[in-house]
Each structure stands twice: as structure tokens, then as C-alpha cells.
Amino acid sequence: MKFNKLFGIVLLISVLCLCISAAAAADDVDSHAVGADEGNLAVENNNDDVLGAGNSWYVKAGASGGDGSETSPYGDLKSVTNNANYKENDVIYVMDGTYKGAKNRNIDLKENTTVKAYGGAYPIFDAQTLESIFVLSKNGITLQGLTLINGGGVVATTAQGSNSWCGGAICNSGDNLTVDGCTIKTNDPISYGGGIYSKGKNTEIKNSNFEGCEASNGGAIAIDGPYAKIIGNSFKNNAGAQGGAINIYNYGGALIANNSFTRNRANNGYGGAIYARAGNNYIANSTFDHNQARTYGGAICTVNPNTKIDNCTFKSNQIFNDNSNTNWGGAIYSQGRNTSIVSSRFTDNAVRDDGGAICVRNSKNLVENCTFDKNWAARGVAIFIVEKVSGGNISDVVINNGTFNDY
């Protein structure tokens, strides 16, 4: 009996020990999560350090002797990008300060890198008109909350194969670039994209401000690849020969929506705000105010087919001219077939010659549900339709449900 009783006590103690061990193991499992990184298992601990996932780096202007950690940041971006431990999917947090010098310009990044302002910081990168700040060749780069000023551009090969000065602040050839919440101001005048030049696919530029940028093609932005999205931005006082703010140059398929364009200027040519050389674009829910071009399209010039302009407001755009050339379209010049201009408002736009608000110079254009008020031109104070182009008649231009005031 004593033996049985002793055995029972030992057995009970053993079971209790096993339960305690199991509970401890369960607690340990709860403190770690098993995840997947491109198909490989990765273990995540409570400090959010994931084996195989991206590292976090920290940069603070003027810092020295650091290791790139939050408490001991590097003083410049190239200290991160030159580090052997920097890899794809890393995040670089940039603290307050002004970043200048060779270690803070002509920066390339590895695939899927994010560079973003740290917390509520307001970091400024000043290229001193010497080079582009970012020269990107990899896919999936995100730039967020940065201010980029005084870009100088770099010589790059465009989608057309020419070597030209491109991208005052950002010159990109990778796919899936995202620029979010950035401010890009002033640059040394260059050939393509005074603020940004991108020839990669699926460029997305959103919630950003462009001011005082200048280039021959696209004062603020030149898009040289397909399927760009330009959403929720402000463009002020930018200048270019073709596209005072934006030039959709080679591929088209762009979505340009919820933007404001104010006092941009096409100094020697077309599209005071937007020059859409390529077709298949959708321009919507945007305002165009006091933009100017020298010859065609005080606000927008479209050249190739299938562009739709929807629910936009055009006020006080105009063509300025030295009387040496015919000028067309105080707000819009449409040369592409199948262009639709719908549900938009035109007020106080002006041109010396033809089409105070709109000049149509190709077939199968639609102007529908638009309002015209106090526009001015010698011929066609609201809309002027060119009768012939290169010997062919223009046909199938439809104007539906327009409201024409004060003519």
C-alpha cells in the first residue's frame, strides 16, 4: 500500500512537470509567428525581426560614425546602399535635415526598397543642380514623404534610344515605381522630366507637389513607359516646350486624375499642362487654371487616338503667341481620333485664332454635357472644328447637350 501510494505521488508529480513544460512551450510558440517569405518559412519574433525579410535602416543628416540603426543612424543614403547587409525589400527611414553632397545623389536602390520620411520628419535632398537624386534601375521602388530640390538630371537612354538629360530629381528605368507624398521643386532645365523621368511600366505618382520644374519634354514629369497613374498631385509654375507639367511621350495608357494644374507653361509648343503624344489616356476630375501654351492647347494637347477627358474644369487657360504661327485651342487641342471630352466646364479660356475652349482637328471626336462660359477666339469662341487635315475631310464630330453662355 505504501509503495502504491508512493508510486501515485511520483506519477502525479511527473504529470504536473509535463503540463508545466507544455505550457511553457505553448507560451514560446505564442511569442513567435511562422510566416512565408517567397515560399520559404521564416520565424518572426516579438521584435518584428524576420529572417529573410527586409531590414530597417535609419539615416540622419549630419550624423557620423553610426551603424544605420535607429539609435545610431548613418549620415547619408550611400552609407546604406554601400553596406554589404543592405538587400532587397529593405526599408530606409530618413530623419529630419537637409541632405547634400555626392553621398546623397545619384542613388540606385535594390529591388522593392522603400525610402520614406521617418515619423513626422521633413527630410530635404538638395542635389545642387549637379545630378539626379535617385537614378533607379530596379523594380518596385517606393519613395515616400521626401522633398527633392535642385535636381540636375543625368544622361540616360530614352525609350526612343537617344541619350539625353533626363529626370531632374528622379530618373527611373525600373517597373512599378511609386512616388507618394513627395515635394519636387526647381531643377536645372533638362531634356525629359524636370522632376521625374520614367520609362518603366506601371509608374505611380500620387499625393505629391511639383513646383518650378523645367524640361523640354514634361516640365515636371515625362512618362516614357506604359500604364502610368498620376493621381492627387499639385502642379504649379512648371515649364516645358511640350507639356508644361506632364508629357505622356511614347506609350500612353495613362490615368491622370484628381490633380490640379496652375500656371504651367509650354514655352515653345504644345500643352500648357499636359502634352499627350501617346494615346489611350484617361484624364479626369482635375482642374486647369491659368495654364499657357505657345501654339496648341493652353491646358491639354492630345495627338494620338482614344483619350477621354472627363469631369474637368478649365479656367483662364490661353495660347500666347508672337503672331508668327496659327494657334489653336485655348484650353484643349485635340488631334487624335476618338477623343471624348465629357461633363467638363470651360470658363474664360482664350486663343487669338481658333477654338477659345476647344479645337478639334480629327475625326470621331465627342464633346458631350459640357458648359462653356465667356471663352474667346477669332473663330469658334467655344469650339472650332478644322474642316480638313492633309487633304481629308473631318467627320463624325458630335456635340451633345452643351450649354453655351454669353455669346
Helices and strands as residue ranges (DSSP letters): H 2-30, E 33-37, E 40-44, E 56-59, H 77-81, E 91-94, E 97-99, G 102-104, E 114-117, E 123-126, E 134-136, E 142-144, E 147-151, E 154-157, E 163-166, E 170-172, E 178-180, E 183-187, E 190-192, E 196-198, E 204-206, E 209-211, E 214-217, E 221-223, E 229-231, E 234-236, E 239-242, E 246-248, E 255-257, E 260-262, E 265-270, E 274-276, E 282-284, E 287-289, E 292-293, E 300-302, E 308-310, E 313-315, E 318-319, E 332-334, E 340-342, E 345-347, E 358-360, E 366-368, E 371-373, E 383-385, E 388-389, E 392-393, E 398-400, E 403-405
